[in-house]
């Protein structure tokens, strides 16, 4: 659209101050002539005025202007909370109505910005909620503020990036809000007020939660059942007072991340059950690992155990070496035998349960540790403790640990044979799949690239899993689960040869580290395990098994949608898959036996903190900019008017957009009002007429 505008402008030939001086001098001369009643003074004044007008150089300017369309921005909220009830339908109907009304207004351009879950994630940090104003700023990046007619937001009012005041908006135009949903909505929600990010394994922890009946007439009173599930364990119920904080205790039973799911039963009014659930992720750490190492005799290999355990700063090692058996009588003074006496009762009865791992290294039963205390160790294992025995030649004799009460927890019994010839340890078929020995450095070649050992204790395995085999295929590393505890038997005392680098050495540090951590139930070394590892919006599924694992798993999304995912098997006992998801929340993975959960995005999204439609956040901004707030549930979308700057921009049943009338100049035509011939005519004519008048 174009229009023309004609104006008169001046393009002075001399600076304005000089013109002012000349004008003053001319006026003075005319005034003096009038005072003396000089004849022809008016004709002289006409000539002077013509000269001054020529110096001012007035021009007639005609501008051809091209009007620029005003811009109205419609921000449509399609976040997750808009999926409740009829909100999405209300918003879509209002958008279609407004779009038709704006298209009918001449010289107006409508821009529509839709903010869905993916766009909200891109506009702000994960879990930052509905960010309509961030999307609005992006849309206005290339819009001159003088052309902005107004902003209309179609939303349920749950906006989490609203500025503190209208001055922070960055534009001078009305902000109108059309609210979906209904007034006075009520909803029950579960709020986690405080939760630890880290917790010490085995120590009591607590979190604070609150059940709210938001918007309900009665906001407090009564009890609500909250169901709690820790990891893949059984669920427990707590009765929580509504409207009050509640401290809930829990204890981490393993290191690494543990997901705690909380769910409250339905309230008297519910918009959605999605905010009836909350998730807390706590990373379990061990305070200190206490290890008891008992060496039956001084030998070259005991330093390997000591160096390994002392190298870890989180391990408290208690190490005793039996240097002199009771039957040895050589008249050596007691003060020269040891600094302290062997605290048998304190170690194996009083403080036995304080140890996370007990290691017997080349131990032989010579009466130093009475049978009653060995029974305590067997009971300690069955109740959840960890035991590792590194056998020496004595294991094949009558002094063997197997001939003590410990035999009830040892998976391999000695045959009495001691093999003393060079051999290379190999991984068994199960050893290639077990996390303790799978992918050990050097095991990929045949034979393995590590050095030989020269002693092996012959055994028969009654129960347990053989991970490594030695001479003639005999077992050399056996693991077993006894009750709630774990046992490992290493049937050689020559692992120290690897530490010395004999024939290239071997991965003794890695093997012993994995072995110790498996005994202490580290989650990463579970042989039957299912993991859901979240990396951004990608879930990596890892199923580990000693037997053939399931070919597929079922994945259940936050909304309850189910999908079957095929797994790809690998040679090391793992089967893996990866999926990409676009819905934030908790995903549960199951193969029918094991289950795992993974939290994608923010575990407790701000978007679901309060699902009620509300004008509380946006109404102050709308009023401050001259805009209006209307509920779509009251009727159709309001009519739209264009109003001049300075006029009201909202009224009953209508909203106004500012008519800025911005333009660009398409062309200019200039014409002087004092052409040369006219100046000469007036100035010379005035002088001639003045001369004639004076001549009379």
C-alpha positions in Angstrom: 0.0 0.0 0.0 1.4 3.4 -1.0 0.3 7.0 -0.2 1.6 10.5 -1.0 2.4 13.3 1.4 3.2 16.9 0.4 5.2 19.3 2.7 7.0 22.6 2.4 10.7 22.5 3.5 13.5 25.0 3.5 17.0 24.4 2.0 18.8 27.6 3.0 21.7 28.8 0.8 23.4 30.4 3.8 23.6 29.3 7.4 20.6 30.2 9.5 22.5 32.5 11.9 23.7 34.6 8.9 20.2 34.7 7.4 18.9 35.9 10.8 21.4 38.7 10.8 20.5 39.7 7.2 16.8 39.6 8.1 17.4 41.8 11.1 19.4 44.3 9.1 16.7 44.4 6.4 14.0 44.9 9.0 16.0 47.7 10.6 16.4 49.5 7.3 12.7 49.2 6.6 11.9 50.4 10.1 14.2 53.4 9.7 12.6 54.3 6.3 9.1 54.1 7.9 10.2 56.3 10.7 11.4 59.0 8.2 8.4 58.5 6.1 10.5 57.7 3.1 8.6 57.4 -0.1 8.8 53.9 -1.8 9.8 52.2 1.4 7.3 49.4 1.0 8.6 48.6 -2.5 12.1 48.4 -1.1 10.8 46.0 1.6 9.2 43.9 -1.1 12.6 43.6 -2.9 14.5 42.8 0.3 11.8 40.2 1.2 12.2 38.6 -2.2 16.0 38.4 -1.8 15.7 36.9 1.7 13.1 34.4 0.5 15.5 33.3 -2.3 18.2 32.8 0.3 15.9 30.6 2.5 15.2 28.6 -0.7 11.7 27.1 0.2 10.8 23.9 -1.6 7.6 21.9 -2.2 8.4 18.2 -1.3 6.1 15.4 -2.3 6.9 12.0 -0.7 5.7 8.7 -2.0 5.4 6.4 1.0 5.1 2.6 1.1 3.3 1.5 4.2 4.8 -1.5 6.0 2.4 -4.0 7.5 2.1 -4.2 11.3 3.1 -7.6 12.8 1.1 -9.6 15.3 2.7 -12.6 17.0 0.5 -15.5 18.1 2.3 -17.8 20.6 0.5 -21.1 20.9 1.3 -23.4 23.9 1.4 -27.1 22.9 3.4 -28.2 25.9 2.6 -31.4 27.8 0.2 -29.7 30.2 -2.0 -28.6 27.3 -2.8 -32.2 26.6 -5.1 -32.3 29.7 -8.8 -32.4 29.1 -10.1 -30.1 26.4 -7.2 -27.6 26.5 -5.6 -28.6 23.2 -9.0 -28.5 21.4 -9.7 -25.1 22.9 -6.3 -23.8 21.9 -6.6 -25.1 18.3 -10.1 -23.7 17.9 -9.0 -20.3 19.2 -6.0 -20.3 16.9 -8.1 -21.0 13.8 -10.6 -18.3 14.8 -7.9 -15.7 15.4 -6.0 -16.5 12.3 -9.1 -15.9 10.2 -9.8 -12.6 11.9 -6.2 -11.4 11.5 -6.1 -12.3 7.8 -9.1 -10.2 7.3 -7.4 -7.0 8.6 -5.5 -5.1 5.9 -1.9 -4.3 6.2 -1.4 -6.8 9.1 1.0 -9.7 9.1 0.4 -12.6 11.6 3.2 -14.8 12.7 2.4 -18.0 14.6 4.9 -19.6 17.0 4.1 -23.0 18.4 5.9 -24.1 21.5 5.8 -27.9 22.0 7.9 -30.2 24.2 10.8 -30.4 21.8 10.9 -26.6 21.1 10.7 -25.9 24.9 13.7 -28.2 25.4 15.6 -26.3 22.7 14.7 -22.9 24.0 15.9 -23.6 27.5 17.6 -26.0 29.8 16.1 -29.5 30.3 13.4 -29.5 32.8 12.9 -25.7 32.7 9.2 -26.0 32.0 7.1 -24.1 29.4 9.2 -21.3 28.0 6.8 -19.1 25.9 8.8 -15.9 26.3 12.0 -17.5 25.1 10.2 -18.6 21.9 8.7 -15.1 21.6 12.2 -13.5 21.8 13.3 -15.8 19.0 10.3 -14.8 16.9 10.9 -11.1 17.5 14.6 -11.3 16.6 14.0 -9.9 13.1 11.0 -7.8 13.9 11.5 -4.0 14.2 9.8 -3.0 17.5 8.1 0.0 15.8 6.1 -2.5 13.6 4.9 -4.8 16.4 1.2 -4.5 16.8 0.8 -6.9 19.7 1.3 -10.4 21.1 -1.4 -12.9 21.7 -0.6 -16.0 23.9 -2.8 -19.0 23.8 -1.9 -21.1 26.9 -3.1 -22.6 30.1 -1.1 -20.1 32.1 1.6 -22.4 33.3 4.5 -20.4 31.9 7.9 -20.7 33.6 10.0 -18.0 32.0 7.8 -15.0 32.5 9.7 -11.8 33.2 9.3 -10.0 36.5 7.7 -6.9 35.0 6.5 -5.4 31.7 9.6 -3.3 31.2 11.6 -6.5 30.8 9.5 -7.5 27.8 11.5 -5.3 25.4 8.6 -4.0 23.4 5.8 -1.4 23.6 2.7 -3.3 22.5 -0.2 -5.0 24.2 0.2 -8.6 25.4 -3.1 -10.5 25.3 -3.6 -13.9 27.0 -6.2 -16.4 26.0 -6.4 -19.1 28.6 -7.4 -22.7 28.0 -8.8 -24.9 30.7 -11.3 -23.9 33.3 -11.3 -21.6 36.3 -10.9 -23.2 39.8 -9.4 -26.5 38.7 -8.2 -28.8 41.5 -5.5 -31.5 41.4 -3.5 -33.7 43.7 0.3 -33.7 43.3 3.3 -35.2 45.0 6.2 -32.8 45.8 9.7 -33.8 46.7 10.9 -31.0 48.9 14.4 -32.3 49.7 16.4 -35.3 48.6 20.1 -36.2 48.8 22.1 -36.6 45.7 24.6 -38.9 47.4 24.2 -41.4 50.2 26.6 -43.8 52.0 25.7 -47.4 51.4 24.3 -49.1 54.5 23.7 -45.8 56.3 20.2 -44.4 57.0 19.1 -41.6 54.6 16.0 -39.5 54.4 14.0 -37.4 52.0 11.2 -34.9 52.5 8.0 -35.0 50.5 4.6 -33.4 50.6 1.2 -34.3 49.2 -0.9 -31.3 48.1 -4.5 -31.1 47.0 -4.0 -27.9 45.0 -7.1 -25.9 44.4 -9.3 -28.1 46.5 -11.6 -26.6 49.0 -9.9 -28.6 51.8 -6.1 -28.2 51.3 -5.1 -30.2 54.4 -6.2 -33.0 56.6 -6.4 -36.7 56.1 -3.8 -39.3 55.0 -2.7 -40.3 51.6 -1.0 -43.6 50.7 2.4 -43.1 49.0 3.9 -46.2 47.4 7.7 -46.3 47.3 9.9 -48.5 45.1 13.7 -48.5 45.5 15.4 -49.7 42.3 13.9 -53.0 41.2 13.0 -54.0 44.8 9.6 -54.6 46.3 7.2 -51.6 46.9 6.4 -50.3 50.3 3.6 -48.0 51.5 3.6 -45.0 53.7 0.6 -43.0 54.9 1.4 -39.3 54.5 -0.6 -36.4 56.0 -2.0 -34.2 53.2 -0.6 -30.7 53.1 2.2 -31.4 55.5 5.9 -32.3 55.1 6.8 -35.9 55.7 10.3 -37.3 56.3 10.7 -40.7 54.7 13.8 -42.8 55.6 15.6 -45.3 53.3 18.9 -47.1 53.1 21.0 -47.7 50.0 22.0 -51.3 49.6 24.6 -50.9 46.8 27.0 -48.5 45.3 26.1 -46.5 42.1 22.9 -44.8 41.1 19.7 -45.9 42.7 16.3 -44.7 41.5 13.6 -44.3 44.1 10.0 -44.1 42.6 7.2 -42.5 44.7 3.6 -42.5 43.8 0.6 -41.1 45.7 -2.9 -42.5 45.4 -5.6 -40.5 43.6 -7.0 -37.5 45.3 -10.6 -36.1 45.5 -10.0 -34.2 42.3 -7.5 -35.2 39.6 -6.5 -33.4 36.3 -3.8 -36.0 35.6 -1.9 -38.7 37.5 1.4 -37.7 35.9 2.2 -35.4 38.8 1.2 -38.0 41.3 4.6 -39.6 40.7 8.0 -38.4 41.5 11.5 -39.8 41.1 14.6 -39.4 43.2 18.0 -40.6 42.0 20.6 -41.1 44.7 24.2 -42.1 44.0 25.4 -44.6 46.5 28.9 -44.4 47.7 30.8 -46.6 50.1 32.2 -44.8 53.1 35.2 -47.1 53.7 35.7 -50.7 52.6 37.1 -52.8 55.5 39.1 -55.8 54.4 40.6 -58.4 56.7 43.6 -60.3 55.2 45.0 -63.3 57.0 48.1 -64.8 55.6 48.8 -68.3 56.9 52.5 -67.9 56.4 55.0 -65.4 55.0 55.5 -66.0 51.3 56.4 -64.1 48.2 52.8 -63.6 47.0 51.3 -62.0 50.0 52.8 -58.6 49.1 50.6 -58.7 45.9 47.5 -58.8 48.0 48.8 -56.1 50.3 49.9 -53.8 47.5 46.6 -54.2 45.7 44.5 -53.4 48.7 46.6 -50.6 50.1 46.7 -48.8 46.6 43.0 -48.1 47.0 42.5 -45.1 49.4 38.9 -46.1 50.2 40.1 -49.5 51.6 40.9 -50.0 55.3 43.1 -53.0 55.4 43.7 -55.1 58.5 46.5 -57.6 57.7 47.8 -60.4 59.9 50.5 -62.9 58.9 51.0 -66.0 61.1 54.8 -66.2 61.4 55.1 -68.8 64.1 52.6 -71.7 64.6 51.8 -72.6 68.2 53.5 -76.0 68.0 56.9 -74.4 67.2 59.0 -74.2 70.3 62.4 -72.5 69.7 62.7 -70.5 72.9 62.3 -67.2 71.1 61.2 -64.5 73.5 57.6 -63.4 73.1 58.5 -59.7 72.8 60.5 -60.6 69.6 57.8 -62.6 67.9 55.2 -59.8 67.4 54.3 -56.3 68.5 50.8 -57.4 69.5 49.2 -60.8 70.0 46.8 -62.1 67.3 43.3 -60.7 68.4 41.4 -63.8 67.4 38.2 -63.1 69.4 38.0 -59.5 68.5 38.4 -60.2 64.7 36.3 -63.3 64.3 33.5 -62.6 66.8 33.3 -59.1 68.2 34.0 -57.1 65.0 33.5 -59.7 62.3 30.4 -58.1 60.8 32.3 -54.8 60.3 34.4 -56.3 57.5 33.2 -56.1 53.9 35.7 -58.8 52.8 37.7 -61.5 54.4 40.7 -63.0 52.6 42.5 -66.2 53.7 45.9 -66.4 51.8 47.7 -69.8 52.0 46.0 -70.4 55.4 46.4 -73.7 57.1 44.5 -74.9 60.1 47.0 -75.2 62.9 44.9 -74.3 65.8 45.5 -70.5 65.6 41.9 -69.9 64.8 39.5 -72.2 66.7 36.7 -73.9 64.9 34.1 -71.9 66.7 35.4 -68.7 65.0 35.5 -70.4 61.6 31.8 -71.2 62.1 31.3 -67.5 62.7 32.9 -66.8 59.3 30.7 -69.3 57.6 27.6 -67.7 59.2 29.0 -64.3 58.2 29.1 -65.4 54.6 25.6 -66.8 54.6 24.2 -63.6 56.0 25.7 -61.5 53.3 29.5 -61.4 53.8 32.3 -62.0 51.3 35.1 -64.6 51.5 38.1 -65.1 49.3 40.5 -68.0 49.7 43.8 -68.2 47.9 44.9 -71.8 48.2 48.5 -73.0 48.7 49.8 -76.6 49.0 48.3 -76.9 52.5 44.8 -76.9 50.9 45.4 -80.4 49.6 46.5 -81.7 53.0 44.8 -82.6 56.3 45.4 -78.9 57.4 43.1 -77.7 54.6 40.5 -75.0 55.3 38.0 -77.5 53.7 38.4 -79.7 56.7 37.0 -76.9 59.0 33.5 -75.6 59.4 34.2 -73.4 56.3 33.6 -76.3 54.0 29.9 -75.6 54.1 30.6 -72.4 52.1 33.5 -73.5 49.9 32.3 -74.6 46.4 35.4 -76.7 45.6 36.8 -79.6 47.6 40.4 -80.7 47.4 41.4 -84.0 45.8 44.8 -84.1 47.5 46.6 -83.5 44.3 49.1 -80.6 43.8 50.1 -80.0 40.2 53.5 -78.4 39.9 54.4 -77.8 36.3 54.1 -74.8 34.0 50.7 -74.0 32.5 48.8 -70.9 31.2 45.5 -70.2 32.8 42.6 -69.9 30.3 39.1 -68.6 30.6 36.3 -71.1 30.6 33.3 -70.7 28.4 31.4 -69.1 31.3 34.6 -67.1 32.1 34.4 -65.4 28.7 30.9 -64.2 29.6 31.3 -63.4 33.3 32.1 -59.7 34.1 34.9 -60.6 36.5 37.0 -62.2 33.7 35.4 -61.1 30.4 37.6 -59.0 28.2 40.6 -59.4 30.5 43.7 -58.0 28.7 45.6 -60.8 27.0 42.7 -63.3 27.1 41.6 -62.7 23.5 44.5 -64.7 22.0 44.8 -68.5 22.0 46.7 -69.3 24.1 46.5 -66.2 26.3 49.4 -63.8 26.1 50.0 -63.7 29.8 52.8 -65.6 31.6 52.7 -69.2 33.1 52.0 -70.4 36.6 53.7 -73.4 38.1 51.4 -74.6 40.9 47.7 -75.6 40.9 45.7 -77.3 43.6 43.5 -80.2 42.4 39.8 -79.9 43.3 36.4 -81.1 42.4 33.7 -78.4 42.1 30.5 -79.3 44.0 28.7 -76.1 43.1 29.6 -72.6 41.8 30.9 -71.3 38.5 34.3 -72.0 37.1 35.8 -68.9 35.4 39.4 -70.0 34.8 41.0 -73.3 34.1 44.6 -74.4 34.5 46.6 -77.5 33.9 44.6 -80.4 32.2 41.5 -78.1 32.2 41.2 -78.2 36.0 39.4 -75.4 37.8 41.6 -72.6 39.0 39.1 -69.8 39.8 35.6 -70.7 41.2 32.9 -68.2 42.3 29.7 -69.0 44.2 26.8 -67.4 46.0 26.1 -68.8 49.5 22.9 -67.5 51.1 23.1 -63.7 50.8 26.9 -63.8 50.6 29.6 -64.6 48.1 32.7 -66.8 48.0 35.6 -67.0 45.6 38.3 -69.7 45.5 41.7 -69.1 43.8 43.4 -72.4 43.5 46.9 -71.3 43.0 49.5 -69.2 44.9 51.5 -68.2 41.9 49.6 -65.1 40.8 52.5 -63.1 42.1 54.5 -64.2 39.0 52.2 -61.9 36.9 53.0 -59.0 39.3 56.8 -59.7 38.8 56.4 -59.6 35.0 57.4 -63.2 34.5 57.1 -64.1 30.8 55.4 -60.8 30.2 53.3 -61.0 33.4 49.5 -60.7 33.3 46.5 -58.6 34.4 46.8 -59.6 38.1 45.7 -56.1 39.3 42.7 -55.9 37.1 41.6 -59.5 37.9 42.0 -59.1 41.7 40.3 -55.7 41.6 37.3 -57.2 39.7 37.2 -60.2 42.0 37.2 -58.1 45.2 34.5 -55.8 43.8 32.3 -58.7 42.7 32.6 -60.2 46.2 31.5 -56.8 47.6 28.5 -56.8 45.3 29.4 -53.9 43.0 26.5 -53.5 40.6 28.8 -53.2 37.5 30.0 -56.8 38.0 26.7 -58.6 38.4 26.6 -61.6 36.1 22.9 -61.5 35.7 22.1 -57.8 35.1 19.9 -55.5 33.0 20.8 -51.9 32.6 19.1 -48.9 31.0 21.8 -46.2 30.5 20.4 -42.8 29.6 22.5 -40.5 27.4 20.5 -37.4 26.5 17.3 -38.7 24.7 19.0 -42.0 23.9 18.6 -45.2 26.1 21.2 -47.8 25.8 20.0 -51.2 27.0 22.5 -53.8 28.2 21.5 -57.3 29.2 24.3 -59.5 30.7 23.8 -63.1 31.4 25.9 -66.3 31.8 23.3 -68.2 29.9 21.7 -67.2 26.7 20.0 -63.9 27.3 16.5 -62.9 26.1 16.4 -61.9 22.5 14.3 -58.8 23.2 13.1 -56.6 26.1 9.9 -54.6 26.6 10.2 -50.9 27.2 7.4 -49.1 29.0 7.4 -45.3 28.6 6.2 -42.6 31.0 2.7 -42.5 29.4 2.4 -46.3 29.6 3.1 -46.9 25.9 4.9 -50.3 25.4 7.4 -51.3 22.7 9.4 -54.4 22.1 13.1 -53.9 21.4 15.3 -56.6 19.9 18.8 -57.2 21.4 22.0 -57.9 19.6 24.1 -60.5 21.3 27.9 -60.3 21.8 30.5 -62.9 22.7 31.2 -61.5 26.2 27.8 -62.4 27.6 26.2 -59.1 26.8 23.2 -58.3 24.5 22.7 -54.6 23.7 20.3 -52.3 22.0 19.8 -48.5 21.8 16.6 -46.5 21.3 15.8 -42.9 20.9 12.9 -41.4 22.8 11.2 -38.0 22.7 9.1 -38.1 25.9 10.8 -37.1 29.2 10.1 -39.2 32.2 10.7 -42.7 33.6 11.2 -45.7 31.3 11.0 -49.2 32.6 12.8 -52.0 30.7 12.1 -55.7 31.4 13.0 -59.0 29.9 10.5 -61.0 32.0 13.0 -61.8 34.7 14.9 -58.6 35.4 13.9 -55.0 35.1 15.7 -51.7 35.0 14.6 -48.1 35.0 16.0 -45.0 33.4 15.1 -41.4 33.8 15.1 -39.3 30.5 15.4 -35.6 30.9 14.4 -34.0 34.2 13.2 -36.7 36.6 10.6 -34.3 38.1 9.8 -31.9 35.3 8.8 -28.4 36.2 6.1 -28.7 33.5 4.2 -31.1 35.6 4.7 -29.4 39.0 1.3 -27.7 38.8 -1.2 -28.7 36.1 -4.0 -26.3 36.9 -4.9 -23.6 34.4 -4.1 -20.2 36.0 -4.0 -16.5 35.1 -1.8 -15.7 38.1 1.5 -15.5 36.2 0.5 -13.7 33.0 -2.2 -11.4 34.1 0.1 -8.7 35.7 2.1 -8.5 32.4 -1.1 -8.3 30.3 -2.6 -5.5 32.4 0.7 -3.5 32.5 0.9 -3.5 28.7 -2.8 -2.7 28.2 -3.7 -6.2 27.2 -6.5 -8.5 28.3 -6.9 -11.9 29.8 -9.8 -14.1 28.5 -10.8 -17.6 29.3 -11.6 -19.7 26.2 -14.1 -21.7 28.2 -16.3 -18.6 28.5 -16.9 -18.6 24.7 -15.3 -18.0 21.4 -12.1 -16.0 21.0 -12.6 -12.2 21.2 -12.8 -10.0 18.2 -9.8 -8.1 17.0 -9.5 -4.3 16.3 -6.7 -2.1 15.1 -6.4 1.0 17.4 -4.2 4.1 17.1 -1.3 4.6 19.5 -2.4 6.0 22.8 -5.9 4.5 22.6 -7.3 1.6 24.7 -6.2 -1.8 23.4 -8.7 -4.0 25.1 -12.4 -4.0 26.0 -15.3 -6.3 26.7 -15.3 -9.0 24.1 -12.4 -7.5 22.0 -8.7 -7.1 22.0 -6.8 -4.4 20.2 -3.6 -4.3 18.2 -1.7 -1.1 17.7 -1.8 0.5 14.3 1.8 1.8 14.0 1.5 3.0 10.4 5.2 2.5 9.8 6.5 3.2 6.3 9.5 3.5 4.0 9.9 6.4 1.5 9.6 5.0 -2.1 10.3 8.3 -3.9 10.6 12.1 -3.4 9.7 14.9 -5.9 11.0 18.5 -5.0 9.9 21.8 -6.6 11.3 25.2 -5.5 8.8 27.8 -4.4 11.1 30.7 -5.3 12.4 30.1 -8.8 15.1 32.5 -10.2 12.8 34.4 -12.5 10.4 35.1 -9.7 13.1 36.4 -7.4 14.5 38.7 -10.1 11.0 40.0 -10.9 10.1 40.8 -7.4 13.5 42.2 -6.3 14.1 44.3 -9.5 10.4 45.3 -9.7 10.5 46.5 -6.1 13.6 48.6 -6.7 12.2 50.2 -9.9 8.9 51.0 -8.2 10.7 52.4 -5.2 12.9 54.6 -7.5 9.8 55.8 -9.3 8.0 56.7 -6.1 11.0 58.6 -4.9 11.3 60.5 -8.2 7.9 62.1 -7.8 
